[in-house]
Amino acid sequence: MQERINSHVLQAIAESAGTRGEGIYLVSLKVKGPSRVPKIEILVDTDAGIRIDQCAWLSRRVRERIEADLELMGLMGEDFELMVASPGLGEPLKLPRQYQRHAGRQLRITWTDEEDDEQETKGKLLQVSLSEEGGSSIVIVTEKKGKKGQPAKSEEVTILLDRVVRAVVEAEL
């Protein structure tokens, strides 16, 4: 069922060129709850940040596709909940392209180093290098407080994206 719903979502996104939905990409899709009254949660974004009208537009297109799929409707029943939203603050980054949108913002990141030890740091996302062949990386600038009377020291840390365990954008107050 989830694969079929995923297919409908991807088709709706693919057909959005030249419309209000242009530039939307799928971040995640979850189907929760009992099979007779499922809750479908779809997280989407754009490279510039998604607007609420784009979420509403995509929600209508996805609902139309699901309701037109009689076999899927037979599996789910006519009662289903559909939620289309953007990943909120505190939601982990899941796709490499999400990092570009958050350049310049504070991240709390957990990753594994060369010895496979887990490390955690907080810092400003300075640079994002995406490569289709792999080897994509980010550069984080961390600040370590100096001893009493000493200025803070900043350090640049380069992290390969395939070593990231969890990265969350932090609220800046």
N, C-alpha and C positions, 0 to 999 in steps of 0.2 A: 504494500500500500504506500509506504513512504517513498519508494523509488518512483512510483507512478505520479505521486503528488509533486515530487522533485522535478520530474519531466515537464509537468504542466507549468510549474513556476519558471523553469528555464526557457520554455517556449514563449511564455508571456513576456519575459525579459528580452528575448531575442527579437520579438516583434515590436519592441518599444522604440526602435530607431525613428527619429523624427517626431516623437510624441513627448508628452510630459514625463514619460518614464525613461527617456534616453539617458544612458550613462549608469543605470542601476546595475549593480551586481549582487549576487547572492552571497551572504556571509554564512548563514546556517539555516537549517530547516529541522524542526523537531515535530514529531507527532506524539502527543501524550494522551493519556486517559484511556477509557474503555473503547473498544473498537466500534461500538454502536453510537457513541457520542464523543468522537475524538476532538482534541484541541490541536489545531495546526498553528505552530509558531514559526514565522518566517522573519529572519533578520536580513535586511538589505541595506546597502549604502551606495554612495557615489563618491567619486574622487574629490568632490567639493563639499560633501556633506549632503545628506538627503533631507528633503523637505517633507512636511506632513502631507501636502497635496500629492506628492509622488507616491507615498505609501498608500494613500487612499486609492489612487489611480490603479496601482498594481494590485491591490486587494480586490478591486472590482474585476480586473482581467483574470486573476487566478480563480476567483469564485465562479466566474462564467465558465472557465475551462473545466473545473472540477464538476460543476453541475451538469455539463454537457457529456461527461464521461459516465454513461449509464452503468457500466460494470463497476467502476469505482464507487459510485453512489450506492450500488447494491451491497458493496462491502461495508461502507460506512454508515449507510442510512442517511436520511435527509437532514438530520440534526448534527451539525458539526460547527465548531467554533473556529474562526479564521482570524489570526492576528498577524498583521504585517507592520513591522516597526524597524527603527534603526537601533544599532547596538548602543546602549546607553553608557554613560560614564560609569566606570567600574567593570564594564564587560571586557573580558580579555580580547586582545587582537588575535584574529585567527588567520588572516590572509596577508601575504607579503604586501599587497598594494595598500592595505590599511595603514601601514607605517608611514607612507609618504604623506598622507593627509594629516598626520599628527606630528610632523617635523616641527621642532621648536617648542614642543610641549614636554611636560614632566612625565616620565614613565617609571613604573616600578616593574623591574624585570628579573625573572628567574631564568637561569640558563645553566648548561653544563659546560665545564671547561675541558681542556684537552685530556685531563686525567679522569673525566666523567664524574667530577665532583660538582654538586649543585652550588651555584653562586647566586646571590641576590644583591641587587643594587637599585638605587633610585638616582635618576639624573635626567638631564634635558636631552631629548632626541635631536642630535646635531645633523646627522647625515644618514641617508638611506641609499644603498646601492643595490638595485634589483637586477638579477641576471636570469635569463630564461634557462641557461645551462646549469644552474645551481650556483652555489657560492655567494648568494645574496647576503648582504650584511648591513648592520646599522652601527653608527657611532654614537655613544652616549657620553655626555660630559657630566662627570660626578664632581661634587664638591665635598671635600673633607675638611672639617673644622680644624683649624690650627690650635696649637697649645695656647694657653692664656697669653693674650697680647700679640699673638702671631696671626697673620692673615690666613684666610681659608685657602686651601690648595685645590685646584681643579685638575682633573685627570680625564683624558679621553680613553674610553674603552671601546674596542671594536668587537662586535659579537656577530657570529654567523647565524642567520635566521634559522637554519636547520638545527641549531643547538638551543634555541629558545624553548623553554618549558612553558612559560606564562609571561605575558606582557600586558600591563594594564595602564591606561592613561590616568594620571592622578589629577585631581581637582587642584587648581591653582587659586589660592585665596589672596 
